[in-house]
Amino acid sequence: APAALARAVAAQVLSITAARSERELAFAGLHALLDTQSDVVNTLPAQHRGPLLAILGVDAGPASTDRLSLGVATLALLRALAEHAPLLVVVDDIQWLDENSMAALTFAGRRLAGSAISVVLSGRDDLVPDGLHGALTELRLGPLAIDDAAQLLDQQGCPAPRDRKSTRL
């Protein structure tokens, strides 16, 4: 996902790393991703604005648990954001993303064809949430060879292990 961020030169970027400690908190991931977008949320029609403002904690009402309404509202917000510049949405460690946020992002992601919006979800393949496989286009990457991993670390300015032959990256 960091490589996708680096390529998003002229795009707006919404990015989070899901937190294991928030996996059981409904809408925690969506809140983290959209927290800075309340101004744009306020420009949406009421049926889309209401569920999002509740999740962001701006509206006193409870957050809607209706997945369809929340998915449609999320899609409307992403499209509104992309009206001015291409939009890249990046979520790292999706294995820790709460179920409600995953449902909203997956719903929106399946309906973005032809738009200036890209969604990149990355995580450990062995821990990817049920139902995600096949929901969006997948690109599976295998582990890097030791030398390739060390080169990537070097390019990112990270110190590489001293003994590359005996250290697993």
C-alpha positions in Angstrom: 0.0 0.0 0.0 2.8 2.5 0.6 3.8 2.1 -3.1 0.2 3.0 -4.1 0.4 6.1 -2.0 3.7 7.1 -3.6 2.0 6.9 -7.1 -1.0 9.0 -6.1 0.8 12.2 -7.1 -2.2 14.3 -8.3 -4.8 12.4 -6.3 -6.5 12.9 -3.0 -5.7 10.1 -0.6 -7.8 8.7 2.2 -5.6 6.3 4.1 -5.7 4.3 7.4 -4.1 1.3 9.0 -6.8 -0.7 10.7 -6.1 -1.3 14.4 -6.5 -4.8 16.0 -7.7 -3.1 19.1 -10.7 -1.6 17.2 -11.7 -4.8 15.3 -14.8 -5.2 17.5 -15.8 -1.5 17.4 -18.6 -1.0 14.8 -17.6 1.6 12.2 -14.2 2.3 13.8 -12.4 2.0 10.5 -14.9 4.1 8.5 -14.7 6.7 11.2 -10.9 6.8 11.0 -11.0 7.0 7.2 -13.6 9.7 6.9 -13.1 11.7 10.1 -11.6 14.7 8.2 -14.4 14.7 5.6 -17.4 16.1 7.6 -17.4 19.3 5.4 -18.0 17.2 2.3 -20.5 14.9 4.1 -22.5 18.0 4.9 -22.9 18.7 1.2 -24.6 15.3 0.5 -28.3 14.7 0.3 -29.9 14.0 3.7 -30.4 10.3 3.2 -26.6 9.9 2.7 -25.5 12.6 5.2 -27.4 11.2 8.2 -25.7 7.8 8.5 -22.3 9.2 7.9 -22.7 12.1 10.4 -23.8 9.6 13.0 -20.7 7.4 12.4 -18.5 10.5 12.6 -20.1 11.5 15.9 -21.3 14.8 14.5 -25.0 13.8 14.7 -26.5 12.8 18.1 -28.4 9.9 16.5 -27.1 6.4 16.6 -25.2 5.2 13.6 -27.3 3.2 11.2 -26.7 -0.5 11.2 -28.4 -0.8 7.8 -25.6 -1.9 5.6 -27.2 -0.9 2.4 -27.8 2.7 3.5 -24.3 3.0 4.8 -22.8 1.5 1.7 -24.7 3.8 -0.5 -23.8 6.8 1.7 -20.1 5.8 1.6 -20.3 5.5 -2.2 -21.9 8.9 -2.5 -19.2 10.5 -0.4 -16.4 8.9 -2.4 -17.9 10.1 -5.6 -18.4 13.6 -4.2 -14.7 13.7 -3.2 -13.6 12.5 -6.6 -15.5 15.3 -8.4 -12.5 17.7 -8.0 -9.5 15.3 -8.3 -8.9 11.5 -8.5 -9.3 9.7 -5.2 -7.2 6.9 -3.8 -8.6 5.0 -0.8 -6.0 2.9 1.0 -6.7 0.6 4.0 -3.7 -1.4 5.4 -4.1 -4.4 7.7 -7.7 -5.1 6.6 -7.7 -8.2 8.7 -8.2 -5.8 11.6 -10.9 -3.7 10.0 -14.3 -4.0 11.7 -17.1 -5.9 9.8 -19.3 -2.8 9.3 -16.6 -0.7 7.8 -15.5 -3.6 5.6 -19.1 -4.0 4.3 -19.4 -0.3 3.4 -16.0 -0.1 1.6 -16.6 -3.4 -0.2 -20.1 -2.2 -1.3 -18.7 1.1 -2.6 -15.6 -0.5 -4.2 -17.8 -2.9 -6.3 -19.5 0.2 -7.8 -16.6 2.4 -8.8 -16.1 1.2 -12.4 -15.5 4.1 -14.7 -14.9 6.6 -11.8 -11.8 8.4 -10.8 -11.6 6.4 -7.6 -9.4 3.5 -6.7 -9.6 1.4 -3.5 -6.5 -0.5 -2.3 -7.1 -2.9 0.6 -4.1 -4.8 1.9 -3.6 -7.4 4.5 -2.3 -10.8 5.4 -3.9 -13.3 3.1 -4.3 -15.9 5.8 -6.3 -13.4 7.9 -8.4 -11.7 5.2 -12.0 -11.4 6.4 -14.6 -13.9 5.1 -16.5 -12.7 2.1 -13.8 -10.4 0.8 -12.2 -12.9 -1.6 -13.9 -12.4 -4.9 -15.8 -9.2 -3.9 -13.1 -7.0 -5.5 -10.3 -7.5 -8.0 -7.5 -9.2 -6.1 -3.8 -9.1 -6.6 -2.0 -11.7 -4.5 1.7 -11.0 -3.7 4.0 -13.7 -2.4 6.7 -13.1 0.1 9.8 -11.2 -1.1 13.1 -12.9 -1.4 15.6 -11.7 1.2 17.7 -9.6 -1.2 14.5 -8.0 -2.6 13.2 -7.2 0.9 16.6 -5.7 1.9 16.6 -3.6 -1.3 13.0 -2.3 -0.5 14.1 -1.5 3.1 17.1 0.4 1.7 14.9 2.4 -0.7 12.6 3.4 2.1 15.6 4.5 4.3 15.2 1.7 6.8 18.3 0.0 8.1 18.6 -3.6 6.8 19.6 -6.5 9.0 23.4 -7.0 9.0 23.4 -10.7 8.2 20.9 -11.1 5.3 21.5 -14.8 4.9 20.4 -15.7 8.5 17.7 -13.0 9.1 14.2 -13.5 7.9 12.6 -10.2 6.8 
